[in-house]
Amino acid sequence: MAIIVNLDVMLARRKMSLSELAEKVGLTLSNLSILKTGKAKAIRFSTLEAICKALDCQPGDILEFQISR
């Protein structure tokens, strides 16, 4: 099982750069990059909320659960 991070998809849909999102949510570019590449082990709800507000989306638009078989 795996959690897939679709942050790059939402950024493309909103025509927003990662650095612009970092500025809007108050996170460093490196921390957002770690999340975007799927290397993050956790995410705070407050961070997820800020990202969803900035991208005008739902958490399920960013995070996807995939069952590995």
Distance bins in CASP14 RR format, pairs under 12 A and 6 or more apart:
PFRMAT RR
TARGET T0000
AUTHOR 0000-0000-0000
RMODE 2
METHOD distances of the structure
MODEL  1
1 64 0 0 0 0 0 1 0 0 0 0 0
1 65 1 0 0 1 0 0 0 0 0 0 0
1 66 1 0 0 1 0 0 0 0 0 0 0
1 67 1 0 1 0 0 0 0 0 0 0 0
1 68 1 0 1 0 0 0 0 0 0 0 0
1 69 0 0 0 0 1 0 0 0 0 0 0
2 38 0 0 0 0 1 0 0 0 0 0 0
2 63 0 0 0 0 0 1 0 0 0 0 0
2 64 0 0 0 0 1 0 0 0 0 0 0
2 65 1 0 0 1 0 0 0 0 0 0 0
2 66 1 0 1 0 0 0 0 0 0 0 0
2 67 0 0 0 0 1 0 0 0 0 0 0
2 68 1 0 1 0 0 0 0 0 0 0 0
2 69 0 0 0 0 0 1 0 0 0 0 0
3 35 0 0 0 0 0 1 0 0 0 0 0
3 38 0 0 0 0 1 0 0 0 0 0 0
3 39 0 0 0 0 0 1 0 0 0 0 0
3 40 0 0 0 0 1 0 0 0 0 0 0
3 41 0 0 0 0 0 1 0 0 0 0 0
3 42 0 0 0 0 0 1 0 0 0 0 0
3 43 0 0 0 0 1 0 0 0 0 0 0
3 59 0 0 0 0 0 1 0 0 0 0 0
3 60 0 0 0 0 0 1 0 0 0 0 0
3 62 0 0 0 0 0 1 0 0 0 0 0
3 63 1 0 1 0 0 0 0 0 0 0 0
3 64 1 0 0 1 0 0 0 0 0 0 0
3 65 1 0 1 0 0 0 0 0 0 0 0
3 66 1 0 0 1 0 0 0 0 0 0 0
3 67 0 0 0 0 0 1 0 0 0 0 0
3 68 0 0 0 0 0 1 0 0 0 0 0
4 36 0 0 0 0 0 1 0 0 0 0 0
4 37 0 0 0 0 0 1 0 0 0 0 0
4 38 1 0 0 1 0 0 0 0 0 0 0
4 60 0 0 0 0 0 1 0 0 0 0 0
4 61 0 0 0 0 0 1 0 0 0 0 0
4 62 0 0 0 0 1 0 0 0 0 0 0
4 63 1 0 0 1 0 0 0 0 0 0 0
4 64 1 0 1 0 0 0 0 0 0 0 0
4 65 1 0 0 1 0 0 0 0 0 0 0
4 66 1 0 1 0 0 0 0 0 0 0 0
4 67 0 0 0 0 0 1 0 0 0 0 0
4 68 0 0 0 0 0 1 0 0 0 0 0
5 11 0 0 0 0 0 1 0 0 0 0 0
5 32 0 0 0 0 0 1 0 0 0 0 0
5 33 0 0 0 0 0 1 0 0 0 0 0
5 34 0 0 0 0 1 0 0 0 0 0 0
5 35 1 0 0 1 0 0 0 0 0 0 0
5 36 1 0 0 1 0 0 0 0 0 0 0
5 37 1 0 0 1 0 0 0 0 0 0 0
5 38 1 0 1 0 0 0 0 0 0 0 0
5 39 0 0 0 0 1 0 0 0 0 0 0
5 40 1 0 0 1 0 0 0 0 0 0 0
5 41 0 0 0 0 0 1 0 0 0 0 0
5 43 0 0 0 0 1 0 0 0 0 0 0
5 48 0 0 0 0 0 1 0 0 0 0 0
5 51 0 0 0 0 0 1 0 0 0 0 0
5 59 0 0 0 0 0 1 0 0 0 0 0
5 60 0 0 0 0 0 1 0 0 0 0 0
5 61 0 0 0 0 0 1 0 0 0 0 0
5 62 1 0 0 1 0 0 0 0 0 0 0
5 63 1 0 0 1 0 0 0 0 0 0 0
5 64 1 0 0 1 0 0 0 0 0 0 0
5 65 0 0 0 0 0 1 0 0 0 0 0
5 66 0 0 0 0 0 1 0 0 0 0 0
6 12 0 0 0 0 1 0 0 0 0 0 0
6 13 0 0 0 0 1 0 0 0 0 0 0
6 35 0 0 0 0 0 1 0 0 0 0 0
6 36 0 0 0 0 1 0 0 0 0 0 0
6 37 0 0 0 0 0 1 0 0 0 0 0
6 38 0 0 0 0 0 1 0 0 0 0 0
6 51 0 0 0 0 0 1 0 0 0 0 0
6 55 0 0 0 0 0 1 0 0 0 0 0
6 57 0 0 0 0 1 0 0 0 0 0 0
6 58 0 0 0 0 0 1 0 0 0 0 0
6 59 0 0 0 0 0 1 0 0 0 0 0
6 60 0 0 0 0 1 0 0 0 0 0 0
6 61 1 0 0 1 0 0 0 0 0 0 0
6 62 1 0 1 0 0 0 0 0 0 0 0
6 63 1 0 0 1 0 0 0 0 0 0 0
6 64 1 0 1 0 0 0 0 0 0 0 0
6 65 0 0 0 0 0 1 0 0 0 0 0
6 66 0 0 0 0 0 1 0 0 0 0 0
7 13 0 0 0 0 0 1 0 0 0 0 0
7 14 0 0 0 0 0 1 0 0 0 0 0
7 16 0 0 0 0 0 1 0 0 0 0 0
7 17 0 0 0 0 0 1 0 0 0 0 0
7 18 0 0 0 0 1 0 0 0 0 0 0
7 21 0 0 0 0 1 0 0 0 0 0 0
7 22 0 0 0 0 0 1 0 0 0 0 0
7 25 0 0 0 0 0 1 0 0 0 0 0
7 27 0 0 0 0 0 1 0 0 0 0 0
7 31 0 0 0 0 0 1 0 0 0 0 0
7 32 1 0 0 1 0 0 0 0 0 0 0
7 33 0 0 0 0 1 0 0 0 0 0 0
7 34 0 0 0 0 0 1 0 0 0 0 0
7 35 1 0 0 1 0 0 0 0 0 0 0
7 36 1 0 1 0 0 0 0 0 0 0 0
7 37 0 0 0 0 1 0 0 0 0 0 0
7 38 0 0 0 0 1 0 0 0 0 0 0
7 39 0 0 0 0 0 1 0 0 0 0 0
7 40 0 0 0 0 0 1 0 0 0 0 0
7 43 0 0 0 0 0 1 0 0 0 0 0
7 47 0 0 0 0 0 1 0 0 0 0 0
7 48 0 0 0 0 0 1 0 0 0 0 0
7 51 1 0 0 1 0 0 0 0 0 0 0
7 52 0 0 0 0 0 1 0 0 0 0 0
7 54 0 0 0 0 0 1 0 0 0 0 0
7 55 0 0 0 0 1 0 0 0 0 0 0
7 57 0 0 0 0 1 0 0 0 0 0 0
7 59 0 0 0 0 0 1 0 0 0 0 0
7 60 0 0 0 0 0 1 0 0 0 0 0
7 61 0 0 0 0 1 0 0 0 0 0 0
7 62 1 0 1 0 0 0 0 0 0 0 0
7 63 0 0 0 0 1 0 0 0 0 0 0
7 64 0 0 0 0 0 1 0 0 0 0 0
8 14 0 0 0 0 0 1 0 0 0 0 0
8 16 0 0 0 0 0 1 0 0 0 0 0
8 17 0 0 0 0 0 1 0 0 0 0 0
8 18 0 0 0 0 1 0 0 0 0 0 0
8 21 0 0 0 0 0 1 0 0 0 0 0
8 32 0 0 0 0 0 1 0 0 0 0 0
8 33 0 0 0 0 0 1 0 0 0 0 0
8 35 0 0 0 0 0 1 0 0 0 0 0
8 36 1 0 1 0 0 0 0 0 0 0 0
8 37 0 0 0 0 1 0 0 0 0 0 0
8 38 0 0 0 0 0 1 0 0 0 0 0
8 55 0 0 0 0 0 1 0 0 0 0 0
8 61 0 0 0 0 0 1 0 0 0 0 0
8 62 0 0 0 0 1 0 0 0 0 0 0
9 16 0 0 0 0 0 1 0 0 0 0 0
9 36 0 0 0 0 0 1 0 0 0 0 0
9 55 0 0 0 0 0 1 0 0 0 0 0
9 57 0 0 0 0 1 0 0 0 0 0 0
9 60 0 0 0 0 0 1 0 0 0 0 0
9 61 0 0 0 0 1 0 0 0 0 0 0
9 62 0 0 0 0 1 0 0 0 0 0 0
9 63 0 0 0 0 0 1 0 0 0 0 0
9 64 0 0 0 0 1 0 0 0 0 0 0
10 16 0 0 0 0 1 0 0 0 0 0 0
10 18 0 0 0 0 0 1 0 0 0 0 0
10 21 0 0 0 0 1 0 0 0 0 0 0
10 32 0 0 0 0 0 1 0 0 0 0 0
10 35 0 0 0 0 0 1 0 0 0 0 0
10 36 0 0 0 0 1 0 0 0 0 0 0
10 51 0 0 0 0 1 0 0 0 0 0 0
10 52 0 0 0 0 1 0 0 0 0 0 0
10 54 0 0 0 0 1 0 0 0 0 0 0
10 55 1 0 1 0 0 0 0 0 0 0 0
10 56 0 0 0 0 1 0 0 0 0 0 0
10 57 1 0 1 0 0 0 0 0 0 0 0
10 58 0 0 0 0 1 0 0 0 0 0 0
10 59 0 0 0 0 0 1 0 0 0 0 0
10 60 0 0 0 0 1 0 0 0 0 0 0
10 61 1 0 1 0 0 0 0 0 0 0 0
10 62 1 0 1 0 0 0 0 0 0 0 0
10 63 0 0 0 0 0 1 0 0 0 0 0
10 64 0 0 0 0 0 1 0 0 0 0 0
11 17 1 0 0 1 0 0 0 0 0 0 0
11 18 1 0 0 1 0 0 0 0 0 0 0
11 19 0 0 0 0 0 1 0 0 0 0 0
11 20 0 0 0 0 1 0 0 0 0 0 0
11 21 1 0 0 1 0 0 0 0 0 0 0
11 22 0 0 0 0 0 1 0 0 0 0 0
11 24 0 0 0 0 0 1 0 0 0 0 0
11 32 0 0 0 0 1 0 0 0 0 0 0
11 33 0 0 0 0 0 1 0 0 0 0 0
11 35 0 0 0 0 0 1 0 0 0 0 0
11 36 1 0 0 1 0 0 0 0 0 0 0
11 51 0 0 0 0 1 0 0 0 0 0 0
11 54 0 0 0 0 1 0 0 0 0 0 0
11 55 1 0 0 1 0 0 0 0 0 0 0
11 57 0 0 0 0 0 1 0 0 0 0 0
11 61 0 0 0 0 0 1 0 0 0 0 0
11 62 0 0 0 0 1 0 0 0 0 0 0
12 18 0 0 0 0 0 1 0 0 0 0 0
12 21 0 0 0 0 0 1 0 0 0 0 0
12 36 0 0 0 0 0 1 0 0 0 0 0
12 55 0 0 0 0 0 1 0 0 0 0 0
13 55 0 0 0 0 1 0 0 0 0 0 0
13 56 0 0 0 0 1 0 0 0 0 0 0
13 57 0 0 0 0 1 0 0 0 0 0 0
13 61 0 0 0 0 1 0 0 0 0 0 0
13 62 0 0 0 0 0 1 0 0 0 0 0
14 20 0 0 0 0 1 0 0 0 0 0 0
14 21 0 0 0 0 1 0 0 0 0 0 0
14 24 0 0 0 0 0 1 0 0 0 0 0
14 51 0 0 0 0 0 1 0 0 0 0 0
14 52 0 0 0 0 0 1 0 0 0 0 0
14 53 0 0 0 0 0 1 0 0 0 0 0
14 54 0 0 0 0 1 0 0 0 0 0 0
14 55 1 0 1 0 0 0 0 0 0 0 0
14 56 1 0 0 1 0 0 0 0 0 0 0
14 57 0 0 0 0 1 0 0 0 0 0 0
14 61 0 0 0 0 0 1 0 0 0 0 0
14 62 0 0 0 0 0 1 0 0 0 0 0
15 21 0 0 0 0 0 1 0 0 0 0 0
15 55 0 0 0 0 0 1 0 0 0 0 0
16 22 0 0 0 0 0 1 0 0 0 0 0
16 23 0 0 0 0 0 1 0 0 0 0 0
16 24 0 0 0 0 1 0 0 0 0 0 0
16 25 0 0 0 0 0 1 0 0 0 0 0
16 32 0 0 0 0 0 1 0 0 0 0 0
16 51 0 0 0 0 0 1 0 0 0 0 0
16 54 1 0 0 1 0 0 0 0 0 0 0
16 55 1 0 0 1 0 0 0 0 0 0 0
16 56 0 0 0 0 0 1 0 0 0 0 0
16 57 0 0 0 0 0 1 0 0 0 0 0
17 23 0 0 0 0 1 0 0 0 0 0 0
17 24 0 0 0 0 0 1 0 0 0 0 0
17 29 0 0 0 0 1 0 0 0 0 0 0
17 32 0 0 0 0 0 1 0 0 0 0 0
17 33 0 0 0 0 0 1 0 0 0 0 0
17 36 0 0 0 0 0 1 0 0 0 0 0
17 54 0 0 0 0 0 1 0 0 0 0 0
18 24 0 0 0 0 0 1 0 0 0 0 0
18 25 0 0 0 0 0 1 0 0 0 0 0
18 27 0 0 0 0 0 1 0 0 0 0 0
18 28 0 0 0 0 0 1 0 0 0 0 0
18 29 1 0 0 1 0 0 0 0 0 0 0
18 30 0 0 0 0 0 1 0 0 0 0 0
18 31 0 0 0 0 0 1 0 0 0 0 0
18 32 1 0 1 0 0 0 0 0 0 0 0
18 33 1 0 0 1 0 0 0 0 0 0 0
18 34 0 0 0 0 0 1 0 0 0 0 0
18 35 0 0 0 0 1 0 0 0 0 0 0
18 36 1 0 0 1 0 0 0 0 0 0 0
18 37 0 0 0 0 0 1 0 0 0 0 0
18 51 0 0 0 0 0 1 0 0 0 0 0
18 54 0 0 0 0 0 1 0 0 0 0 0
18 55 0 0 0 0 0 1 0 0 0 0 0
19 25 0 0 0 0 0 1 0 0 0 0 0
19 26 0 0 0 0 0 1 0 0 0 0 0
19 27 0 0 0 0 0 1 0 0 0 0 0
19 28 0 0 0 0 0 1 0 0 0 0 0
19 29 1 0 1 0 0 0 0 0 0 0 0
19 30 0 0 0 0 0 1 0 0 0 0 0
19 32 0 0 0 0 1 0 0 0 0 0 0
19 33 0 0 0 0 1 0 0 0 0 0 0
19 36 0 0 0 0 0 1 0 0 0 0 0
20 26 0 0 0 0 0 1 0 0 0 0 0
20 27 0 0 0 0 0 1 0 0 0 0 0
20 29 0 0 0 0 0 1 0 0 0 0 0
20 32 0 0 0 0 0 1 0 0 0 0 0
20 54 0 0 0 0 1 0 0 0 0 0 0
20 55 0 0 0 0 0 1 0 0 0 0 0
21 27 0 0 0 0 1 0 0 0 0 0 0
21 28 0 0 0 0 0 1 0 0 0 0 0
21 29 0 0 0 0 1 0 0 0 0 0 0
21 31 0 0 0 0 0 1 0 0 0 0 0
21 32 1 0 0 1 0 0 0 0 0 0 0
21 33 0 0 0 0 0 1 0 0 0 0 0
21 35 0 0 0 0 0 1 0 0 0 0 0
21 36 0 0 0 0 1 0 0 0 0 0 0
21 47 0 0 0 0 0 1 0 0 0 0 0
21 50 0 0 0 0 1 0 0 0 0 0 0
21 51 1 0 0 1 0 0 0 0 0 0 0
21 52 0 0 0 0 0 1 0 0 0 0 0
21 53 0 0 0 0 0 1 0 0 0 0 0
21 54 1 0 1 0 0 0 0 0 0 0 0
21 55 1 0 0 1 0 0 0 0 0 0 0
21 56 0 0 0 0 0 1 0 0 0 0 0
21 57 0 0 0 0 0 1 0 0 0 0 0
21 62 0 0 0 0 0 1 0 0 0 0 0
22 28 1 0 0 1 0 0 0 0 0 0 0
22 29 1 0 1 0 0 0 0 0 0 0 0
22 30 0 0 0 0 1 0 0 0 0 0 0
22 31 1 0 0 1 0 0 0 0 0 0 0
22 32 1 0 1 0 0 0 0 0 0 0 0
22 33 0 0 0 0 1 0 0 0 0 0 0
22 34 0 0 0 0 0 1 0 0 0 0 0
22 35 0 0 0 0 0 1 0 0 0 0 0
22 36 0 0 0 0 0 1 0 0 0 0 0
22 47 0 0 0 0 0 1 0 0 0 0 0
22 50 0 0 0 0 0 1 0 0 0 0 0
22 51 0 0 0 0 0 1 0 0 0 0 0
22 54 0 0 0 0 1 0 0 0 0 0 0
23 29 0 0 0 0 1 0 0 0 0 0 0
23 32 0 0 0 0 0 1 0 0 0 0 0
23 50 0 0 0 0 0 1 0 0 0 0 0
23 54 0 0 0 0 1 0 0 0 0 0 0
24 32 0 0 0 0 0 1 0 0 0 0 0
24 50 1 0 0 1 0 0 0 0 0 0 0
24 51 0 0 0 0 1 0 0 0 0 0 0
24 52 0 0 0 0 0 1 0 0 0 0 0
24 53 0 0 0 0 1 0 0 0 0 0 0
24 54 1 0 1 0 0 0 0 0 0 0 0
24 55 0 0 0 0 1 0 0 0 0 0 0
24 56 0 0 0 0 0 1 0 0 0 0 0
25 31 0 0 0 0 1 0 0 0 0 0 0
25 32 1 0 0 1 0 0 0 0 0 0 0
25 35 0 0 0 0 0 1 0 0 0 0 0
25 43 0 0 0 0 0 1 0 0 0 0 0
25 44 0 0 0 0 0 1 0 0 0 0 0
25 46 0 0 0 0 1 0 0 0 0 0 0
25 47 1 0 0 1 0 0 0 0 0 0 0
25 48 0 0 0 0 1 0 0 0 0 0 0
25 49 0 0 0 0 1 0 0 0 0 0 0
25 50 1 0 1 0 0 0 0 0 0 0 0
25 51 1 0 1 0 0 0 0 0 0 0 0
25 52 0 0 0 0 1 0 0 0 0 0 0
25 53 0 0 0 0 1 0 0 0 0 0 0
25 54 1 0 1 0 0 0 0 0 0 0 0
25 55 0 0 0 0 1 0 0 0 0 0 0
26 32 0 0 0 0 1 0 0 0 0 0 0
26 46 0 0 0 0 0 1 0 0 0 0 0
26 47 0 0 0 0 1 0 0 0 0 0 0
26 50 1 0 0 1 0 0 0 0 0 0 0
26 51 0 0 0 0 0 1 0 0 0 0 0
26 53 0 0 0 0 0 1 0 0 0 0 0
26 54 0 0 0 0 1 0 0 0 0 0 0
27 33 0 0 0 0 1 0 0 0 0 0 0
27 34 0 0 0 0 1 0 0 0 0 0 0
27 35 0 0 0 0 1 0 0 0 0 0 0
27 36 0 0 0 0 0 1 0 0 0 0 0
27 40 0 0 0 0 0 1 0 0 0 0 0
27 43 0 0 0 0 0 1 0 0 0 0 0
27 44 0 0 0 0 0 1 0 0 0 0 0
27 46 0 0 0 0 0 1 0 0 0 0 0
27 47 1 0 0 1 0 0 0 0 0 0 0
27 48 0 0 0 0 0 1 0 0 0 0 0
27 50 1 0 0 1 0 0 0 0 0 0 0
27 51 0 0 0 0 1 0 0 0 0 0 0
27 54 0 0 0 0 0 1 0 0 0 0 0
28 34 0 0 0 0 1 0 0 0 0 0 0
28 35 0 0 0 0 0 1 0 0 0 0 0
28 47 0 0 0 0 0 1 0 0 0 0 0
29 35 0 0 0 0 0 1 0 0 0 0 0
29 36 0 0 0 0 0 1 0 0 0 0 0
30 36 0 0 0 0 0 1 0 0 0 0 0
30 37 0 0 0 0 0 1 0 0 0 0 0
30 39 0 0 0 0 0 1 0 0 0 0 0
30 40 0 0 0 0 0 1 0 0 0 0 0
31 37 0 0 0 0 0 1 0 0 0 0 0
31 39 0 0 0 0 0 1 0 0 0 0 0
31 40 0 0 0 0 1 0 0 0 0 0 0
31 42 0 0 0 0 0 1 0 0 0 0 0
31 43 0 0 0 0 1 0 0 0 0 0 0
31 44 0 0 0 0 0 1 0 0 0 0 0
31 47 0 0 0 0 1 0 0 0 0 0 0
31 50 0 0 0 0 0 1 0 0 0 0 0
31 51 0 0 0 0 0 1 0 0 0 0 0
32 38 0 0 0 0 0 1 0 0 0 0 0
32 39 0 0 0 0 0 1 0 0 0 0 0
32 40 0 0 0 0 1 0 0 0 0 0 0
32 43 0 0 0 0 0 1 0 0 0 0 0
32 47 0 0 0 0 1 0 0 0 0 0 0
32 50 0 0 0 0 0 1 0 0 0 0 0
32 51 0 0 0 0 1 0 0 0 0 0 0
32 54 0 0 0 0 0 1 0 0 0 0 0
32 55 0 0 0 0 0 1 0 0 0 0 0
32 62 0 0 0 0 0 1 0 0 0 0 0
33 39 0 0 0 0 1 0 0 0 0 0 0
33 40 0 0 0 0 1 0 0 0 0 0 0
34 40 1 0 1 0 0 0 0 0 0 0 0
34 41 0 0 0 0 1 0 0 0 0 0 0
34 42 0 0 0 0 0 1 0 0 0 0 0
34 43 0 0 0 0 0 1 0 0 0 0 0
34 47 0 0 0 0 0 1 0 0 0 0 0
35 41 0 0 0 0 0 1 0 0 0 0 0
35 42 0 0 0 0 1 0 0 0 0 0 0
35 43 1 0 0 1 0 0 0 0 0 0 0
35 44 0 0 0 0 0 1 0 0 0 0 0
35 47 0 0 0 0 1 0 0 0 0 0 0
35 48 0 0 0 0 1 0 0 0 0 0 0
35 50 0 0 0 0 0 1 0 0 0 0 0
35 51 0 0 0 0 1 0 0 0 0 0 0
35 62 0 0 0 0 1 0 0 0 0 0 0
35 63 0 0 0 0 1 0 0 0 0 0 0
36 43 0 0 0 0 0 1 0 0 0 0 0
36 51 0 0 0 0 0 1 0 0 0 0 0
36 62 0 0 0 0 1 0 0 0 0 0 0
36 63 0 0 0 0 0 1 0 0 0 0 0
38 62 0 0 0 0 0 1 0 0 0 0 0
38 63 0 0 0 0 0 1 0 0 0 0 0
38 64 0 0 0 0 0 1 0 0 0 0 0
40 47 0 0 0 0 1 0 0 0 0 0 0
40 48 0 0 0 0 0 1 0 0 0 0 0
40 51 0 0 0 0 0 1 0 0 0 0 0
40 62 0 0 0 0 0 1 0 0 0 0 0
40 63 0 0 0 0 0 1 0 0 0 0 0
42 48 0 0 0 0 0 1 0 0 0 0 0
42 63 0 0 0 0 0 1 0 0 0 0 0
43 49 0 0 0 0 0 1 0 0 0 0 0
43 50 0 0 0 0 0 1 0 0 0 0 0
43 51 0 0 0 0 1 0 0 0 0 0 0
43 52 0 0 0 0 0 1 0 0 0 0 0
43 59 0 0 0 0 1 0 0 0 0 0 0
43 62 0 0 0 0 1 0 0 0 0 0 0
43 63 0 0 0 0 1 0 0 0 0 0 0
44 50 0 0 0 0 1 0 0 0 0 0 0
44 51 0 0 0 0 0 1 0 0 0 0 0
45 51 0 0 0 0 0 1 0 0 0 0 0
45 52 0 0 0 0 0 1 0 0 0 0 0
45 59 0 0 0 0 1 0 0 0 0 0 0
45 63 0 0 0 0 0 1 0 0 0 0 0
46 52 0 0 0 0 0 1 0 0 0 0 0
46 53 0 0 0 0 0 1 0 0 0 0 0
47 53 0 0 0 0 0 1 0 0 0 0 0
47 54 0 0 0 0 0 1 0 0 0 0 0
47 59 0 0 0 0 0 1 0 0 0 0 0
47 62 0 0 0 0 0 1 0 0 0 0 0
47 63 0 0 0 0 0 1 0 0 0 0 0
48 54 0 0 0 0 0 1 0 0 0 0 0
48 55 0 0 0 0 0 1 0 0 0 0 0
48 57 0 0 0 0 0 1 0 0 0 0 0
48 58 0 0 0 0 0 1 0 0 0 0 0
48 59 1 0 1 0 0 0 0 0 0 0 0
48 60 0 0 0 0 1 0 0 0 0 0 0
48 61 0 0 0 0 0 1 0 0 0 0 0
48 62 1 0 0 1 0 0 0 0 0 0 0
48 63 1 0 0 1 0 0 0 0 0 0 0
49 55 0 0 0 0 0 1 0 0 0 0 0
49 57 0 0 0 0 0 1 0 0 0 0 0
49 58 0 0 0 0 0 1 0 0 0 0 0
49 59 0 0 0 0 1 0 0 0 0 0 0
49 62 0 0 0 0 0 1 0 0 0 0 0
50 57 0 0 0 0 0 1 0 0 0 0 0
50 59 0 0 0 0 0 1 0 0 0 0 0
50 62 0 0 0 0 0 1 0 0 0 0 0
51 57 0 0 0 0 1 0 0 0 0 0 0
51 58 0 0 0 0 0 1 0 0 0 0 0
51 59 0 0 0 0 1 0 0 0 0 0 0
51 60 0 0 0 0 0 1 0 0 0 0 0
51 61 0 0 0 0 1 0 0 0 0 0 0
51 62 1 0 0 1 0 0 0 0 0 0 0
51 63 0 0 0 0 0 1 0 0 0 0 0
52 58 1 0 0 1 0 0 0 0 0 0 0
52 59 1 0 0 1 0 0 0 0 0 0 0
52 60 0 0 0 0 1 0 0 0 0 0 0
52 61 1 0 0 1 0 0 0 0 0 0 0
52 62 1 0 0 1 0 0 0 0 0 0 0
52 63 0 0 0 0 0 1 0 0 0 0 0
53 59 0 0 0 0 0 1 0 0 0 0 0
53 62 0 0 0 0 0 1 0 0 0 0 0
54 62 0 0 0 0 0 1 0 0 0 0 0
55 61 1 0 0 1 0 0 0 0 0 0 0
55 62 1 0 0 1 0 0 0 0 0 0 0
56 62 0 0 0 0 0 1 0 0 0 0 0
57 63 0 0 0 0 0 1 0 0 0 0 0
58 64 0 0 0 0 0 1 0 0 0 0 0
59 65 0 0 0 0 0 1 0 0 0 0 0
END
